Amino acid sequence: MATRDETLTAMMRAAVSGDAEAYRELLRALTMHLRPLARAACARVGLPQGDVEDMVQDVLLAIHLKRHTWDPSTSLGPWLRAIVRHKVIDGFRRRGRREEVPIDDFLDILPAEQAEPSPSREALERYTGALAGKQRDVVRSIGMNGESIAQTAARMGMSEGAVRVALHRGLSTLARLHRSADA
Amino acid sequence: MNTDELIIAMGADAEASRAQPEGRRWTLSLVLGAVVSLALLLATLKARADLSRVMGTPTFIFKYVAMLALAIPAAWLAYALSRPGARPGKSWAMLALAPALVVAAVAIELRLTPMSTWLTHAIGTYPGYCVLCVPLMSLAPFVGIFYALSRGAPTRPRLAGLIAGLAAGGIGGAVYATHCVDDSALFLVTWYTIAIGLVGAVGAALGPRLLRW
């Protein structure tokens, strides 16, 4: 039987070769692991549970924007743990906490809640709300309304290339907003 | 936007934009930094006047060997440090290469030259110029390497900044060697070390600030 790491590595290999569905499936699976981790971490250092989803998104954005630093000939586990550790410590530091959180085994612990719904969007709106014009419209159109790049381009009267650029910049901006928020 | 929606957007982005391979980005940044720096030197300070005469001499060539023996392993380590979870491991030992070469060159020089000339050779003709110009010649490589690093994901930004500074200093030193008329290993071990150490210190200071992600 394949280990968790092997399964995730295979998904990520499919993802980097352009399989968007494999990639989304991987990110959803990781979210199931990240949420309990973030919840335990916040509880441990006395941060409000409202910060949990914020941390999860922060880590997901880092995984997404830095995925090119993973070498597909290696297994995903060490790369993933290093990213998660860095972002969790970084998130704590921004919130004035300096604790260490054990994350080495976070992939091995099976998530308790299998299909936990994503928390409501209101609490997270401050980031997308802070995006500027086109970036916000494109990120929302694709993320929230489920439109494709082509549909968004047609509806907004933009070229597909411009939509791609706005989407990518929007996600980079979101990561930066997370980074600069003093929560 | 909730997390599920964010994941939908990230999937669309992953499908639409493939990042260029990291290796190519690093090679380009390094080559471009070195070329700009060399062009700058040739345009301003210019190559030393007796270049054609000293071209084949061991002391002249050794300066390049020592500088590249530092720059290449340091650049390789910086590349490794930009990738989370990568373990540079044995590559760290490569950093000892340049110091070992320089110490050996100093030992040889001390055997071959009379003691009365040591101090003169160590101070050389233009020590201050060296300490000023090596960091200046390191500027373009420094920018290139920091750019490549910032596109990566260094989890130890201070260390990555230090190593990037040493790599840039090594390249800057190699470029400046084209102008520098002081060929003594005693000069090299003194002033080039100070100059490159400065660039490394700047890298370590800027790393945590510039390499956040």
Chai-1 contact restraints between the chains, C-beta under 6 A:
chainA,res_idxA,chainB,res_idxB,connection_type,confidence,min_distance_angstrom,max_distance_angstrom,comment,restraint_id
A,A20,B,G11,contact,1.0,0.0,6.0,A-B,restraint_1
A,A20,B,A14,contact,1.0,0.0,6.0,A-B,restraint_2
A,A20,B,E15,contact,1.0,0.0,6.0,A-B,restraint_3
A,Y23,B,G11,contact,1.0,0.0,6.0,A-B,restraint_4
A,Y23,B,A14,contact,1.0,0.0,6.0,A-B,restraint_5
A,R24,B,I7,contact,1.0,0.0,6.0,A-B,restraint_6
A,R24,B,G11,contact,1.0,0.0,6.0,A-B,restraint_7
A,L27,B,I7,contact,1.0,0.0,6.0,A-B,restraint_8
A,T31,B,T3,contact,1.0,0.0,6.0,A-B,restraint_9
A,Q57,B,T3,contact,1.0,0.0,6.0,A-B,restraint_10
A,Q57,B,L6,contact,1.0,0.0,6.0,A-B,restraint_11
A,H64,B,M10,contact,1.0,0.0,6.0,A-B,restraint_12
A,K66,B,A153,contact,1.0,0.0,6.0,A-B,restraint_13
A,H68,B,A19,contact,1.0,0.0,6.0,A-B,restraint_14
A,T69,B,R83,contact,1.0,0.0,6.0,A-B,restraint_15
A,T69,B,G152,contact,1.0,0.0,6.0,A-B,restraint_16
A,T69,B,A153,contact,1.0,0.0,6.0,A-B,restraint_17
A,P78,B,G85,contact,1.0,0.0,6.0,A-B,restraint_18
A,W79,B,P84,contact,1.0,0.0,6.0,A-B,restraint_19
A,W79,B,G85,contact,1.0,0.0,6.0,A-B,restraint_20
A,A82,B,P84,contact,1.0,0.0,6.0,A-B,restraint_21
A,A82,B,G85,contact,1.0,0.0,6.0,A-B,restraint_22
A,A82,B,T155,contact,1.0,0.0,6.0,A-B,restraint_23
A,I83,B,P84,contact,1.0,0.0,6.0,A-B,restraint_24
A,H86,B,T155,contact,1.0,0.0,6.0,A-B,restraint_25
A,S118,B,N2,contact,1.0,0.0,6.0,A-B,restraint_26
A,S118,B,T3,contact,1.0,0.0,6.0,A-B,restraint_27
A,S118,B,D4,contact,1.0,0.0,6.0,A-B,restraint_28
A,R121,B,M1,contact,1.0,0.0,6.0,A-B,restraint_29
A,R121,B,N2,contact,1.0,0.0,6.0,A-B,restraint_30
A,L124,B,M1,contact,1.0,0.0,6.0,A-B,restraint_31
A,T128,B,M1,contact,1.0,0.0,6.0,A-B,restraint_32
A,V139,B,A9,contact,1.0,0.0,6.0,A-B,restraint_33
A,I142,B,A9,contact,1.0,0.0,6.0,A-B,restraint_34
A,I142,B,A12,contact,1.0,0.0,6.0,A-B,restraint_35
A,G143,B,M1,contact,1.0,0.0,6.0,A-B,restraint_36
A,G143,B,E5,contact,1.0,0.0,6.0,A-B,restraint_37
A,G143,B,L6,contact,1.0,0.0,6.0,A-B,restraint_38
A,G143,B,I8,contact,1.0,0.0,6.0,A-B,restraint_39
A,G143,B,A9,contact,1.0,0.0,6.0,A-B,restraint_40
A,M144,B,M1,contact,1.0,0.0,6.0,A-B,restraint_41
A,M144,B,E5,contact,1.0,0.0,6.0,A-B,restraint_42
A,I149,B,A12,contact,1.0,0.0,6.0,A-B,restraint_43
A,I149,B,A16,contact,1.0,0.0,6.0,A-B,restraint_44
A,R164,B,A16,contact,1.0,0.0,6.0,A-B,restraint_45
A,L167,B,D13,contact,1.0,0.0,6.0,A-B,restraint_46
A,H168,B,D13,contact,1.0,0.0,6.0,A-B,restraint_47
A,H168,B,S17,contact,1.0,0.0,6.0,A-B,restraint_48
A,L171,B,D13,contact,1.0,0.0,6.0,A-B,restraint_49
